Amino acid sequence: MQIVRKRSGLTVRRLACFAVVALFAVPAVALADPFFTLKTTVTITGNALSSFDISWVDPETHTYTLSDRSNKAVDVINTQTLAQTKLLAGQFAGVVSTIAGVTCPPNACDGPNGNLVFNNKGVEEVWAGDGATQACTGRETPTKGIVTQSQIQALNYSTNCSTVKVINLKTGDLIAKIPTGGLFRDDELCYDPADHLIQIANDSDLPYPYINFISTDTYKVVRQVNFDGLPGDGPAATNGIEQCQWIPANGMIYRNVPEVNGDGNDDAPGHVVIFNPKTLDIVNQFVIPLAQCAGPQGMAVGPFPQIMEGCNAMGPPETPAGCSISTNCTGSGPQNTVVIDARNGNVIKTLVNQGGNDEVWFNPGNGLYFLAEGQNAIATQLGIVSSFPGINLLQDVVVAQPPGSGHAHSVAADPTTNEVFFPIPNNVESTGNQDPCPTPAQGCVAIYWTQYPQYSQR
């Protein structure tokens, strides 16, 4: 997402332009390790950092935010002093495995999840999706899915639903708690500053997932779109709904769907669904080739028309060989990720073995993509990729090889200092691990930087 604001006479968009020009101006450098190196770490206070979700950096307020489920809070780190605070500690769902005796699907009841920061009517606000913690009337009674009707009744669906929490960054006060009517969590979100809209997904809901458009002026849901495959709705999302981004170059909102008409294992192609925020309607869909990108999850908007698709799963061939969707296939091939063209969905670049991503990030300050490869089969690592003059892998910063049980799947970069914030869970350890945390059993946020002049602070 690119939010255009004044900063020392420059805007973030102009910084992006200068970064691209600078990258064209310098000769190609034969990069040798170390390129990006560890600068410092911040150990999160409270419970060990075992479960978290999305990261965000807001350069205007010098803040890094992390959705910390282990502490039921949004962690805030001052990017200048590294002092940390917690927003609404204890008021989020946290890690929830069962509700009323019913087993939750993985992460489906947890919170906080997606988060972002922006200035709304003169107030710096943090928006964060949460699990079902709000008393409200559900949007509908599910009739099918992974739980039975008797289990749905046990969940007391009619009186508890998912919410989006809006927090004053400066004071920590709760500004709004917006119910979206879901049995399960509100997850990934994005902000459209031109139309004063948030789009957020109820990615695990029954009988199908859906997205919400929320007005940032009124803090109310103005439209919901089902992803059930029916005419006028989104495609049949059979493995959730993932990250979205607003693209200022064309004013559209793009949303990742990891799998369409599959069996829930990312063994069918995913889609990118495009919304016109003026009408709140779907205007186009791109099918992402399964062999290049299985399970598109993270999304980062680079120099137009580039969109980085953070792909999570292994692609073809499928296991067992020759299986059909009805036999519950899983991929056993390469775990890649791609950059696509925002205008037509064509794959511009395939990055081989750079998959396993939940969150990816583009930094306009130096023109680099950062990939949180927390579920990469080869190693848990931070991938660093150039956007110009060519889209190329520059470095993999390895955290654990082979991967451990924890997933370092979140990343954000500061466009003014070009420092990269990469949270490391406490359970990432494995044989031969390179865990940077001073107390591995606690976890930390690792901060990386580079002294290469064309990629470092300007």
Order of alpha helices (4+ residues) and beta strands (2+ residues): beta-beta-alpha-beta-beta-beta-beta-beta-beta-beta-beta-beta-alpha-beta-beta-beta-beta-beta-beta-beta-beta-beta-beta-beta-beta-beta-beta-beta-beta-beta-beta-beta-beta-beta-beta-beta
